[in-house]
Amino acid sequence: DCSPAVLPILRFTLVAWFLRVGVLDLLLVFWIWSVAVAVGTRLLKWIKLEPGNKLEWLALSSAVGLSILSLTVMVLGGLKLLYPGAAYAILLTGSICLWPQRKSAVPDFSPQQRPRSGAMARVGRGLVWLLIGAVLLVILISALGPEIEWDAVVVHLFAAKTYEQGHGLRPIPDIPQTFFPKHVTMLFTFGMLLHNGTTAKLIQYLLGVLTLIAAYGFGCRVF
């Protein structure tokens, strides 16, 4: 019986479950990725640099967009403006680039002819993709859980949390990397500002997926 007294409790339980399983973090990282691709694509088209295929375009535009995001967070950190409101303002501003242009923002790639492959080759390719999918799933589940890796706990996540709590950059004597923060630390800080450490770790997961996409795109062009 979902009486009016029960509905608020049910709603709170659903929200808590939604946050606990990391769905909100996944949506935030997907938003970050979408904005990064849109911003990177426009910049690449502006400088008339277009990759050889769609996968290379996706990897390169993502890298450009995430680099711009990292540098923006670094500037805000220097100005002591690292607040959640500023982080969401960056995403909302970048989302303007998601508005479709008259022409497609994605470069027009001509279809490539694939060589014919036998049944064994198709089975082998399917097994490889199955292995890659299984590994990515295991790593995703690991990213949604508590962090145990030394570098992440002691250096990158700790520095990002320190920046987030202090609303700006500050060197930590025991962590030399904080005297000139890395791109990944700035991206972790952005994830902390948006939600929590899980968001930051999923940004790292996104970087791994982009590396896989870049390697596959390079292989499609060369081989």
Secondary structure, DSSP 4 states (H G I P E B T S, - for coil): ---TTTHHHHHHHHHHHHHHTTHHHHHHHHHHHHHHHHHHHHHHHHTT---SSHHHHHHHHHHHHHHHHHHHHHHHHHTT---HHHHHHHHHHHGGGGS--SS-SS--PPPPPPPP--HHHHHHHHHHHHHHHHHHHHHHHHHHS----HHIIIIIHHHHHHHHHHTS---BTTBGGGGS--HHHHHHHHHHHHS-HHHHHHHHHHHHHHHHHHHHHHHHHH-
